Amino acid sequence: MNETCIKCGAVLDKDDIGAHKKLVDRGAQSYMCVKCLARHFDVTEQKIREKIAEFRAQGCLLFK
């Protein structure tokens, strides 16, 4: 079963789930998509994607 966003119902990919765990709650079992995370933090989707790229470059295991 595919995970879906708790706000909008969009199907999530590994980056959505990783971003939610990294930015909201590492132990979360339900997640927001990047679009809803951006709204939640009042930033652009691009900013969230930039952070994902930074975390991946740092070797964060949530973004392998």
Residue frames as qw, qx, qy, qz and C-alpha x, y, z in Angstrom:
[[0.000, 0.888, 0.460, 0.000, 0.00, 0.00, 0.00],
 [0.395, 0.451, -0.019, 0.800, 1.30, 3.45, -0.93],
 [0.258, -0.495, -0.445, 0.701, 1.56, 6.10, 1.76],
 [0.140, 0.722, 0.413, 0.537, -0.50, 9.24, 1.17],
 [0.124, 0.298, -0.242, 0.915, -0.24, 12.80, 2.48],
 [0.153, -0.458, -0.771, 0.415, -2.27, 13.40, 5.64],
 [0.101, 0.483, 0.153, -0.856, -3.29, 16.84, 4.37],
 [0.442, 0.464, -0.260, -0.722, -4.05, 16.48, 0.64],
 [0.884, 0.132, 0.397, -0.208, -4.02, 12.73, -0.05],
 [0.516, 0.708, -0.453, -0.162, -1.21, 12.84, -2.63],
 [0.980, -0.030, -0.105, 0.169, 0.81, 9.64, -3.05],
 [0.313, -0.881, 0.342, 0.096, 4.15, 10.09, -1.27],
 [0.791, 0.433, -0.372, 0.220, 7.63, 9.20, -2.44],
 [0.777, -0.245, -0.343, 0.467, 10.68, 8.52, -0.30],
 [0.286, 0.270, -0.128, 0.910, 11.72, 12.20, -0.32],
 [0.436, -0.581, -0.188, -0.662, 8.32, 13.29, 1.03],
 [0.836, -0.460, -0.298, -0.007, 8.54, 10.77, 3.86],
 [0.698, -0.011, -0.243, 0.674, 12.18, 11.58, 4.60],
 [0.075, 0.447, -0.029, 0.891, 11.51, 15.32, 4.67],
 [0.603, -0.606, -0.205, -0.477, 8.58, 14.90, 7.05],
 [0.863, -0.346, -0.276, 0.242, 10.67, 12.71, 9.36],
 [0.574, 0.125, -0.158, 0.793, 13.63, 15.10, 9.26],
 [0.013, 0.371, 0.013, 0.929, 11.68, 18.36, 9.63],
 [0.586, -0.462, -0.137, -0.652, 8.64, 17.37, 11.73],
 [0.728, -0.422, 0.428, -0.331, 8.97, 14.11, 13.65],
 [0.154, 0.465, -0.859, -0.147, 11.49, 11.34, 13.17],
 [0.205, 0.042, 0.953, -0.219, 9.10, 8.80, 14.67],
 [0.546, 0.289, 0.042, -0.785, 6.09, 9.83, 12.57],
 [0.405, 0.111, 0.901, 0.110, 3.94, 7.13, 11.01],
 [0.394, 0.763, 0.504, 0.092, 1.88, 9.45, 8.82],
 [0.460, -0.227, 0.225, 0.829, 3.36, 12.14, 6.61],
 [0.331, 0.831, 0.153, -0.419, 2.84, 15.32, 4.60],
 [0.737, 0.472, 0.238, 0.421, 4.01, 15.75, 1.00],
 [0.471, -0.045, 0.014, 0.881, 6.61, 18.40, 0.13],
 [0.063, -0.529, -0.348, -0.772, 3.87, 20.78, -1.03],
 [0.561, -0.718, -0.345, -0.226, 2.01, 20.55, 2.28],
 [0.702, -0.363, -0.194, 0.581, 5.26, 20.71, 4.27],
 [0.307, 0.240, 0.121, 0.913, 6.09, 23.95, 2.46],
 [0.320, -0.651, -0.323, -0.608, 2.68, 25.35, 3.41],
 [0.728, -0.567, -0.360, 0.137, 3.11, 24.13, 6.99],
 [0.620, -0.352, -0.060, 0.698, 6.45, 25.95, 7.34],
 [0.200, 0.937, 0.166, -0.236, 5.40, 28.93, 5.16],
 [0.246, -0.555, 0.568, 0.556, 8.27, 28.44, 2.71],
 [0.618, 0.474, -0.361, -0.513, 8.44, 27.54, -0.98],
 [0.990, 0.050, 0.124, -0.045, 8.47, 23.96, -2.23],
 [0.632, 0.635, -0.315, 0.313, 11.83, 24.81, -3.79],
 [0.174, -0.696, 0.535, -0.446, 13.24, 25.58, -0.32],
 [0.851, -0.244, 0.396, -0.242, 12.13, 22.17, 0.97],
 [0.920, 0.376, -0.010, 0.110, 13.70, 20.49, -2.09],
 [0.314, 0.752, -0.437, 0.381, 16.94, 22.42, -1.48],
 [0.496, -0.559, 0.545, -0.381, 16.98, 21.18, 2.12],
 [0.969, 0.044, 0.219, -0.102, 16.41, 17.60, 0.91],
 [0.729, 0.591, -0.226, 0.263, 19.42, 17.98, -1.43],
 [0.039, -0.735, 0.519, -0.436, 21.52, 19.35, 1.47],
 [0.749, -0.365, 0.457, -0.313, 20.52, 16.50, 3.77],
 [0.959, 0.274, 0.057, 0.030, 21.27, 13.95, 1.02],
 [0.507, 0.702, -0.356, 0.352, 24.70, 15.53, 0.41],
 [0.292, -0.645, 0.548, -0.445, 25.42, 15.33, 4.15],
 [0.312, 0.166, -0.935, 0.021, 24.72, 11.61, 4.01],
 [0.528, -0.089, 0.451, -0.714, 21.43, 11.62, 5.93],
 [0.125, 0.001, 0.987, 0.099, 20.08, 8.07, 5.84],
 [0.418, 0.526, 0.557, -0.489, 16.51, 9.31, 5.43],
 [0.482, 0.752, -0.090, -0.441, 17.38, 10.34, 1.86],
 [0.344, -0.346, 0.807, 0.333, 19.28, 7.31, 0.49]]
